[in-house]
Amino acid sequence: MRSAARREPGASVDNRTVITGIEHSAIAATGPEALAEWYSSVLGFDIVYRSANALFVRAPNGAMIEIIRADGDRPDQTLRTPGHRHLAIAVNEFDSVYAGLKAKGVQFVSEPQESKGNKVVFFMDPEGNYLHLLERAQPLA
């Protein structure tokens, strides 16, 4: 891990050298334990942390989702509702992953689409959070 030299308080900082990435995103769920188990059994994530307040699931590439208990009911949403839209699940072998998720009863909200070699399809987890499978022909950067 990169270490930064000590800076004087108030000194200018180039955030590109000290911000290293997104460590996790969080989902508030009515059933956090059940949702973590779904991410594990259906998507192959590992449950890597449990406490009285949160669970963390980790994808094979190291990306994590924190799952906490929700306060209240989820408002109606669409794929264009303001706020967090979806989590993109990167895959290899799109067609086989899609078929496997269909066989597990995953609720898809669109049909698979392909554009410029990229394949995508939207679906929901049991709590109604939008996700999509994504296989890119070439990385964006």
MDAnalysis code that builds the backbone (N, CA, C; Angstrom):
import MDAnalysis as mda
import numpy as np

u = mda.Universe.empty(423, n_residues=141, atom_resindex=np.repeat(np.arange(141), 3), trajectory=True)
u.add_TopologyAttr("name", ["N", "CA", "C"] * 141)
u.add_TopologyAttr("resid", np.arange(1, 142))
u.add_TopologyAttr("resname", ["MET", "ARG", "SER", "ALA", "ALA", "ARG", "ARG", "GLU", "PRO", "GLY", "ALA", "SER", "VAL", "ASP", "ASN", "ARG", "THR", "VAL", "ILE", "THR", "GLY", "ILE", "GLU", "HIS", "SER", "ALA", "ILE", "ALA", "ALA", "THR", "GLY", "PRO", "GLU", "ALA", "LEU", "ALA", "GLU", "TRP", "TYR", "SER", "SER", "VAL", "LEU", "GLY", "PHE", "ASP", "ILE", "VAL", "TYR", "ARG", "SER", "ALA", "ASN", "ALA", "LEU", "PHE", "VAL", "ARG", "ALA", "PRO", "ASN", "GLY", "ALA", "MET", "ILE", "GLU", "ILE", "ILE", "ARG", "ALA", "ASP", "GLY", "ASP", "ARG", "PRO", "ASP", "GLN", "THR", "LEU", "ARG", "THR", "PRO", "GLY", "HIS", "ARG", "HIS", "LEU", "ALA", "ILE", "ALA", "VAL", "ASN", "GLU", "PHE", "ASP", "SER", "VAL", "TYR", "ALA", "GLY", "LEU", "LYS", "ALA", "LYS", "GLY", "VAL", "GLN", "PHE", "VAL", "SER", "GLU", "PRO", "GLN", "GLU", "SER", "LYS", "GLY", "ASN", "LYS", "VAL", "VAL", "PHE", "PHE", "MET", "ASP", "PRO", "GLU", "GLY", "ASN", "TYR", "LEU", "HIS", "LEU", "LEU", "GLU", "ARG", "ALA", "GLN", "PRO", "LEU", "ALA"])
u.atoms.positions = np.array([
    [0.841, -1.166, 0.000],
    [0.000, 0.000, 0.000],
    [0.889, 1.232, 0.000],
    [0.485, 2.211, -0.761],
    [1.221, 3.449, -0.905],
    [1.109, 4.261, 0.385],
    [2.223, 4.846, 0.848],
    [2.142, 5.717, 2.013],
    [2.427, 7.141, 1.562],
    [1.713, 8.057, 2.157],
    [1.877, 9.464, 1.803],
    [2.776, 10.143, 2.827],
    [3.568, 11.091, 2.347],
    [4.397, 11.880, 3.260],
    [3.484, 12.736, 4.119],
    [3.921, 13.014, 5.339],
    [3.132, 13.884, 6.221],
    [3.038, 15.283, 5.626],
    [1.854, 15.863, 5.706],
    [1.620, 17.201, 5.199],
    [1.252, 18.111, 6.367],
    [1.597, 19.337, 6.213],
    [1.199, 20.336, 7.205],
    [-0.314, 20.512, 7.126],
    [-0.989, 20.690, 8.285],
    [-2.442, 20.938, 8.244],
    [-2.754, 22.117, 7.330],
    [-3.762, 21.947, 6.492],
    [-4.169, 23.002, 5.578],
    [-3.371, 23.048, 4.294],
    [-2.347, 22.182, 4.153],
    [-1.537, 22.168, 2.929],
    [-2.367, 21.605, 1.787],
    [-2.106, 22.093, 0.592],
    [-2.810, 21.646, -0.598],
    [-2.473, 20.176, -0.880],
    [-3.481, 19.402, -1.284],
    [-3.316, 17.984, -1.565],
    [-3.893, 17.693, -2.942],
    [-3.185, 16.925, -3.747],
    [-3.705, 16.446, -5.024],
    [-4.447, 15.138, -4.725],
    [-5.780, 15.174, -4.765],
    [-6.569, 14.007, -4.383],
    [-6.281, 12.776, -5.227],
    [-5.768, 12.949, -6.436],
    [-5.455, 11.787, -7.273],
    [-4.328, 10.959, -6.681],
    [-3.555, 11.525, -5.779],
    [-2.456, 10.771, -5.178],
    [-2.810, 10.182, -3.827],
    [-3.898, 10.634, -3.205],
    [-4.229, 10.124, -1.881],
    [-5.561, 9.374, -1.827],
    [-6.447, 9.595, -2.785],
    [-7.682, 8.819, -2.860],
    [-7.398, 7.621, -3.747],
    [-7.594, 6.431, -3.196],
    [-7.179, 5.224, -3.906],
    [-8.319, 4.466, -4.569],
    [-9.559, 4.832, -4.301],
    [-10.664, 4.138, -4.956],
    [-11.877, 4.043, -4.067],
    [-12.878, 3.304, -4.514],
    [-14.098, 3.071, -3.750],
    [-13.926, 1.752, -3.019],
    [-14.019, 1.786, -1.710],
    [-13.804, 0.591, -0.893],
    [-15.059, -0.277, -0.845],
    [-16.223, 0.352, -0.733],
    [-17.477, -0.395, -0.779],
    [-18.637, 0.555, -1.033],
    [-19.765, -0.034, -1.361],
    [-21.032, 0.674, -1.458],
    [-21.954, 0.000, -0.446],
    [-23.016, 0.680, -0.035],
    [-23.897, 0.103, 0.988],
    [-25.330, -0.005, 0.478],
    [-26.013, -1.031, 0.966],
    [-27.421, -1.253, 0.678],
    [-28.140, -1.384, 2.012],
    [-29.234, -0.649, 2.174],
    [-30.096, -0.812, 3.340],
    [-31.169, -1.833, 2.974],
    [-31.306, -2.881, 3.776],
    [-32.203, -3.985, 3.453],
    [-33.121, -4.297, 4.627],
    [-34.338, -4.738, 4.319],
    [-35.247, -5.150, 5.390],
    [-34.792, -6.456, 6.020],
    [-34.082, -7.270, 5.245],
    [-33.535, -8.535, 5.747],
    [-32.066, -8.650, 5.393],
    [-31.188, -7.974, 6.125],
    [-29.769, -7.950, 5.751],
    [-29.120, -9.336, 5.656],
    [-29.401, -10.206, 6.608],
    [-28.799, -11.545, 6.608],
    [-29.237, -12.330, 5.368],
    [-30.537, -12.296, 5.076],
    [-31.051, -13.011, 3.904],
    [-30.464, -12.443, 2.615],
    [-30.323, -11.122, 2.539],
    [-29.776, -10.524, 1.326],
    [-28.307, -10.900, 1.151],
    [-27.543, -10.890, 2.228],
    [-26.136, -11.307, 2.152],
    [-26.037, -12.755, 1.685],
    [-26.915, -13.613, 2.199],
    [-26.920, -15.024, 1.774],
    [-27.255, -15.134, 0.287],
    [-28.168, -14.283, -0.224],
    [-28.509, -14.299, -1.651],
    [-27.299, -13.908, -2.486],
    [-26.610, -12.832, -2.093],
    [-25.418, -12.420, -2.837],
    [-24.371, -13.531, -2.825],
    [-24.312, -14.280, -1.753],
    [-23.369, -15.389, -1.665],
    [-23.804, -16.580, -2.519],
    [-25.031, -17.052, -2.310],
    [-25.468, -18.273, -2.993],
    [-25.773, -18.073, -4.469],
    [-26.277, -16.896, -4.841],
    [-26.675, -16.666, -6.234],
    [-25.545, -16.052, -7.054],
    [-24.843, -15.070, -6.494],
    [-23.809, -14.370, -7.263],
    [-22.386, -14.831, -6.940],
    [-22.223, -15.653, -5.922],
    [-20.893, -16.186, -5.611],
    [-20.018, -15.244, -4.805],
    [-20.610, -14.224, -4.162],
    [-19.844, -13.339, -3.293],
    [-19.553, -14.074, -1.983],
    [-18.509, -13.678, -1.298],
    [-18.192, -14.223, 0.022],
    [-18.693, -13.260, 1.089],
    [-19.280, -13.809, 2.146],
    [-19.629, -12.981, 3.302],
    [-18.355, -12.885, 4.134],
    [-17.800, -11.678, 4.227],
    [-16.485, -11.512, 4.851],
    [-16.535, -10.822, 6.207],
    [-17.712, -10.307, 6.588],
    [-17.814, -9.635, 7.881],
    [-19.267, -9.638, 8.323],
    [-19.466, -9.920, 9.619],
    [-20.801, -9.869, 10.228],
    [-20.689, -9.173, 11.571],
    [-21.623, -8.277, 11.817],
    [-21.739, -7.677, 13.145],
    [-23.215, -7.498, 13.427],
    [-23.535, -6.935, 14.582],
    [-24.932, -6.682, 14.907],
    [-25.538, -5.626, 13.992],
    [-24.685, -4.809, 13.359],
    [-25.184, -3.688, 12.551],
    [-24.994, -3.835, 11.053],
    [-24.121, -4.720, 10.613],
    [-23.808, -4.765, 9.180],
    [-23.202, -6.106, 8.795],
    [-23.338, -6.403, 7.501],
    [-22.643, -7.523, 6.874],
    [-21.923, -6.967, 5.660],
    [-20.778, -7.547, 5.328],
    [-20.067, -7.181, 4.114],
    [-19.956, -8.423, 3.247],
    [-20.282, -8.256, 1.952],
    [-20.075, -9.318, 0.977],
    [-19.032, -8.826, -0.020],
    [-18.184, -9.756, -0.463],
    [-17.089, -9.382, -1.371],
    [-17.156, -10.225, -2.634],
    [-17.081, -9.528, -3.773],
    [-17.040, -10.185, -5.080],
    [-15.649, -10.763, -5.312],
    [-15.513, -11.682, -6.254],
    [-14.198, -12.256, -6.533],
    [-13.124, -11.219, -6.883],
    [-13.503, -10.056, -7.426],
    [-12.498, -9.036, -7.775],
    [-12.147, -8.133, -6.592],
    [-12.740, -8.364, -5.424],
    [-12.432, -7.585, -4.234],
    [-13.427, -6.489, -3.917],
    [-14.310, -6.133, -4.854],
    [-15.321, -5.107, -4.594],
    [-16.272, -5.603, -3.510],
    [-16.683, -4.685, -2.621],
    [-17.539, -5.086, -1.505],
    [-18.823, -4.272, -1.452],
    [-19.834, -4.904, -0.853],
    [-21.106, -4.256, -0.551],
    [-21.345, -4.435, 0.941],
    [-21.661, -3.337, 1.609],
    [-22.082, -3.384, 3.009],
    [-23.602, -3.471, 3.013],
    [-24.149, -4.359, 3.817],
    [-25.596, -4.511, 3.906],
    [-26.007, -4.207, 5.339],
    [-26.853, -3.181, 5.480],
    [-27.320, -2.747, 6.790],
    [-28.829, -2.878, 6.858],
    [-29.382, -2.821, 8.082],
    [-30.831, -2.899, 8.250],
    [-31.472, -1.574, 7.827],
    [-32.532, -1.671, 7.026],
    [-33.264, -0.492, 6.554],
    [-34.203, 0.021, 7.630],
    [-34.399, 1.322, 7.636],
    [-35.426, 1.965, 8.460],
    [-36.568, 2.339, 7.535],
    [-37.703, 1.699, 7.664],
    [-38.857, 2.034, 6.841],
    [-38.932, 1.222, 5.564],
    [-39.897, 1.584, 4.738],
    [-40.161, 0.871, 3.488],
    [-39.474, 1.554, 2.319],
    [-39.194, 0.780, 1.291],
    [-38.589, 1.300, 0.067],
    [-39.643, 2.058, -0.732],
    [-39.309, 3.267, -1.182],
    [-40.236, 3.975, -2.074],
    [-40.220, 3.316, -3.461],
    [-41.249, 3.585, -4.241],
    [-41.265, 3.081, -5.616],
    [-40.054, 3.632, -6.363],
    [-39.519, 2.840, -7.276],
    [-38.356, 3.276, -8.046],
    [-38.408, 2.692, -9.449],
    [-37.694, 3.334, -10.338],
    [-37.487, 2.843, -11.694],
    [-35.989, 2.899, -11.969],
    [-35.600, 2.491, -13.147],
    [-34.185, 2.579, -13.512],
    [-33.729, 4.021, -13.694],
    [-34.642, 4.981, -13.673],
    [-34.287, 6.395, -13.829],
    [-34.636, 7.236, -12.594],
    [-35.032, 6.595, -11.502],
    [-35.319, 7.325, -10.271],
    [-34.047, 8.006, -9.787],
    [-34.136, 9.256, -9.316],
    [-32.933, 9.930, -8.817],
    [-32.260, 9.119, -7.710],
    [-30.957, 9.236, -7.649],
    [-30.181, 8.530, -6.639],
    [-29.387, 7.389, -7.253],
    [-28.973, 6.486, -6.421],
    [-28.186, 5.343, -6.876],
    [-29.011, 4.520, -7.836],
    [-28.464, 4.239, -9.017],
    [-29.247, 3.560, -10.047],
    [-29.080, 2.047, -10.016],
    [-27.841, 1.561, -10.025],
    [-27.608, 0.119, -10.053],
    [-26.168, -0.197, -9.678],
    [-25.930, -1.473, -9.438],
    [-24.577, -1.997, -9.313],
    [-24.317, -2.843, -10.542],
    [-23.186, -2.648, -11.179],
    [-22.828, -3.437, -12.359],
    [-21.963, -4.612, -11.915],
    [-22.377, -5.803, -12.279],
    [-21.667, -7.028, -11.927],
    [-20.869, -7.475, -13.154],
    [-19.558, -7.353, -13.076],
    [-18.693, -7.723, -14.204],
    [-18.615, -9.242, -14.312],
    [-18.753, -9.730, -15.541],
    [-18.705, -11.175, -15.774],
    [-17.864, -11.500, -16.999],
    [-17.372, -12.710, -17.015],
    [-16.846, -13.354, -18.218],
    [-17.901, -14.393, -18.583],
    [-17.991, -14.758, -19.826],
    [-18.960, -15.768, -20.267],
    [-20.394, -15.338, -19.940],
    [-20.769, -14.173, -20.436],
    [-22.071, -13.560, -20.175],
    [-23.220, -14.544, -20.357],
    [-23.264, -15.225, -21.491],
    [-24.407, -16.081, -21.801],
    [-24.596, -17.186, -20.775],
    [-23.506, -17.795, -20.314],
    [-23.650, -18.871, -19.331],
    [-24.037, -18.326, -17.959],
    [-23.526, -17.158, -17.584],
    [-23.910, -16.556, -16.302],
    [-25.386, -16.178, -16.343],
    [-25.822, -15.572, -17.428],
    [-27.235, -15.190, -17.589],
    [-28.134, -16.426, -17.472],
    [-27.796, -17.481, -18.187],
    [-28.602, -18.711, -18.134],
    [-28.619, -19.293, -16.720],
    [-27.483, -19.263, -16.037],
    [-27.408, -19.783, -14.678],
    [-28.278, -18.987, -13.705],
    [-28.282, -17.665, -13.850],
    [-29.117, -16.842, -12.973],
    [-30.599, -17.054, -13.260],
    [-30.954, -17.202, -14.542],
    [-32.355, -17.494, -14.887],
    [-32.787, -18.812, -14.246],
    [-31.900, -19.813, -14.294],
    [-32.209, -21.114, -13.703],
    [-32.391, -21.017, -12.189],
    [-31.748, -20.034, -11.566],
    [-31.887, -19.826, -10.115],
    [-33.079, -18.944, -9.766],
    [-33.859, -18.546, -10.771],
    [-35.069, -17.777, -10.529],
    [-34.865, -16.283, -10.354],
    [-33.717, -15.763, -10.800],
    [-33.466, -14.327, -10.698],
    [-34.477, -13.571, -11.553],
    [-34.984, -12.460, -11.020],
    [-35.984, -11.637, -11.703],
    [-35.280, -10.614, -12.601],
    [-35.321, -10.832, -13.909],
    [-34.729, -9.904, -14.876],
    [-35.766, -8.854, -15.260],
    [-35.312, -7.630, -15.440],
    [-36.218, -6.529, -15.786],
    [-35.984, -6.030, -17.206],
    [-35.085, -6.703, -17.916],
    [-34.846, -6.381, -19.321],
    [-34.345, -7.638, -20.001],
    [-34.293, -7.576, -21.317],
    [-33.692, -8.644, -22.096],
    [-32.213, -8.298, -22.315],
    [-31.371, -9.298, -22.502],
    [-29.962, -9.002, -22.786],
    [-29.825, -8.137, -24.033],
    [-28.876, -7.214, -23.971],
    [-28.583, -6.345, -25.102],
    [-27.088, -6.402, -25.376],
    [-26.745, -6.190, -26.650],
    [-25.330, -6.146, -27.031],
    [-25.099, -4.919, -27.892],
    [-24.022, -4.198, -27.577],
    [-23.653, -3.012, -28.347],
    [-22.132, -2.893, -28.348],
    [-21.548, -2.836, -29.530],
    [-20.097, -2.687, -29.684],
    [-19.318, -3.773, -28.934],
    [-19.907, -4.965, -28.896],
    [-19.256, -6.090, -28.235],
    [-19.512, -6.185, -26.749],
    [-20.178, -5.186, -26.172],
    [-20.520, -5.209, -24.749],
    [-21.891, -5.843, -24.574],
    [-22.033, -6.684, -23.555],
    [-23.311, -7.335, -23.270],
    [-23.790, -6.878, -21.899],
    [-25.104, -6.626, -21.780],
    [-25.682, -6.148, -20.528],
    [-27.115, -6.650, -20.386],
    [-27.522, -6.889, -19.140],
    [-28.913, -7.204, -18.818],
    [-29.164, -6.754, -17.373],
    [-30.337, -6.154, -17.134],
    [-30.697, -5.670, -15.807],
    [-31.537, -6.702, -15.061],
    [-31.334, -6.762, -13.743],
    [-32.111, -7.644, -12.885],
    [-32.208, -7.036, -11.497],
    [-32.944, -7.703, -10.606],
    [-33.119, -7.204, -9.249],
    [-32.707, -8.266, -8.244],
    [-32.190, -7.786, -7.111],
    [-31.978, -8.705, -5.995],
    [-33.309, -8.851, -5.255],
    [-33.408, -9.724, -4.269],
    [-34.693, -9.941, -3.592],
    [-35.253, -8.709, -2.870],
    [-34.432, -7.718, -2.592],
    [-34.881, -6.491, -1.925],
    [-35.288, -5.407, -2.929],
    [-35.185, -5.697, -4.234],
    [-35.582, -4.742, -5.252],
    [-34.491, -3.786, -5.699],
    [-33.240, -4.076, -5.356],
    [-32.116, -3.251, -5.818],
    [-31.761, -3.661, -7.240],
    [-31.571, -2.673, -8.102],
    [-31.208, -2.964, -9.487],
    [-29.725, -3.309, -9.592],
    [-29.466, -4.329, -10.384],
    [-28.105, -4.735, -10.722],
    [-28.086, -4.999, -12.216],
    [-26.906, -5.081, -12.773],
    [-26.851, -5.606, -14.130],
    [-25.571, -6.363, -14.360],
    [-25.732, -7.411, -15.168],
    [-24.561, -8.160, -15.629],
    [-23.930, -7.347, -16.731],
    [-22.619, -7.331, -16.748],
    [-21.904, -6.568, -17.758],
    [-20.653, -7.326, -18.194],
    [-20.566, -7.562, -19.474],
    [-19.345, -8.100, -20.059],
    [-18.884, -7.099, -21.102],
    [-17.706, -6.504, -20.887],
    [-17.157, -5.512, -21.809],
    [-16.184, -6.198, -22.765],
    [-16.278, -5.793, -24.031],
    [-15.334, -6.280, -25.023],
    [-13.947, -5.714, -24.734],
    [-13.904, -4.452, -24.326],
    [-12.660, -3.760, -23.978],
    [-12.911, -2.901, -22.738],
    [-11.954, -2.828, -21.827],
    [-12.124, -1.935, -20.678],
    [-12.315, -0.490, -21.143],
    [-13.003, 0.313, -20.342],
    [-13.210, 1.711, -20.713],
    [-11.910, 2.506, -20.694],
    [-11.016, 2.146, -19.836],
    [-9.749, 2.901, -19.752],
    [-8.554, 1.994, -19.898],
])
